[in-house]
């Protein structure tokens, strides 16, 4: 794991995620160099300093992109906008809920990301999926080289990721190359569902997953018999739960298992394991709509997969980093062991040889992501060569 800040795991995680989303190392170095002392400061003070330097770099890239556009160089501009959106999101993700200007920063990130997609001709469709009296926003990435209805992998976030993060890391593109489409969703508790519409997380992920499948079944370019689901990090709980209770999913895969998140919270109360974001307890209360930590811990009692996985009767891939410092490997082994009725189950542990040993392989997503993409293509009828 690349550790720019010796004593600040959440910041190192953020930097690694930014690199995996396409950051340039020269820009990373320029943004992080002034932050060594700030990384030792309390959360509020430190994250304000982090935000300032990362937004400054995004401002510069947007100004350069504007100059490109003035000269008709839209593709170059789009690339800069996408990189700027990476830095804006990285800065926003570290801020506390309710921090001044956080919503405006998020809205600017979304606008900048959309500009980048449009100018680079990415072919990504921004869609809205009806959800009660609101909607879930998503990115639909079509398969390449496929005629007729195509297989699709629904991809969902963890505790603090967004659909744009998952898109920029690359799995949708790797799948498209293999003949599989992607629908990357901001489900309740994540992304703009949480930030802009107040849709908080719920343990019964099949509730919103069913609405996603309903929507996909209306599309003539999707094969309804070949819809799979993938979840990253806390999505390693959401995805198996949804696949267990929503029989229309043809397969499942987790990029980082999360069999018993209630136990993880108990360990974190005892100061065991690393936190993914600063202001952790305030963050999880916001995500889950809890009034305080005690209320949140009661909600977390529901967030486990015990007694559920024997319902899964479709292929399922469980992946995990060997040295995951957030979620112990034992939970991946337990998820795999309880998939007793899956006709094709596999546990893949990414180790020193493969890379991807950290949480959800954020230290090397390329090799782990390729393995997942190949497995999905094999199961859903895509291609691997």
C-alpha positions, 0 to 999 in steps of 0.5 A: 500500500502506498502510504504518503501519510505515515499515521493517517490511514483514511487519508492514505486510503483516499490517495490510493483510491484517487490513484486507482481512479486515474490521478497523475502522480505528479499532481498527487505529490504536489497536492500532498506535499503541503499536508504532512503536518495537517495529516496529524491534526484533528479531523476537522482541521486536517480535512479542511487543509486536505480539501483546500489543496485538492480543490486548488488542483481541480481548479487549475485543471478546470481552467486548463480544460476551459483553455482547451475548449476555447481552442476546440480541443474537447477531448483533452478538455474532457480528460482534464475535467474527469481528473478534476472530478476525481480530486473534487470527489476525493476532497468531498469524501473526507469532509464531515456531514454538514461541513460548510460547502460540502453539498456545493462541492459535491454538486460541482463534482457531479457537473465536472464529471458529466462534462468530462464524460460528454467531451471524451465521448465515453458513451455512458448513459446517465439514467434515473431509476424510479424508486418510490417518490424519488429515484436512484441515479446510475450510469449505464455503460453498454457492452462493446461488439454485442448485437441484440440484448446484452448481459449486464452487471449491476454494480453497487457502492460500499459505505462511502463510495459513489457510482463515479468512483466505481466507474473511474476505477475501471470495472465497467470498461473492462466488462464492456470490452468483454461483452458485458454491460454495466449499470453502476448505481448510487443506492440508498445511503450512497452518492447523490441518493444520500447527499442530495435526496436524503435516501438513507441505507437499509439492511434489506438491500433487495428492496432497492435491488428489485426496483433496479431489476424492474427497470432493467427489464424494461430495456430492449438492449438488456437480456433479463436472463443475464443480469448479475450483481457486484458489490464493493466493500459494504456492498459485500453485504448488500450484494449477497443479501440482494441476490439471496432474496431477488431470484432474478439475479443470474449471479453475484460477486463481491469485491471484498466480502462483508459477512458480518458488518455488525461485528466489525462495528463492535470491534471498531468501538473497541478501537480494532481495525482501520476507519475508512473515513474521518468522523467515522461515527458521525458518518455512519449515523448519517448514512443509516439515518441514526440519531446517535451511535447507540441508535446506529449500533441497533441498526447494525445488528441487522447487517449480517448474512447469517442464515441467508446465503443458502438461498443463493442458487446461482454462481457466486464469486467471493474475493478478498484482499489477503491483508485487508485491514478493515474487514478480516479475511475470515468473513470472506471464508465464512461467506464462501462456506455458507454458499452451499447451494450455489452451483458455482462458488469460488473464493479468490484471495488476492495475495502478494503475487497477484496484488490487490491485498488491501481492502477491496484491492484498492492497492491494485485494482487492475489485476483483481478487476480483470479477474472479476471481469473474466469470471463475470464474462464467463458466467454471463456469456461474454468473452475473455479473448 
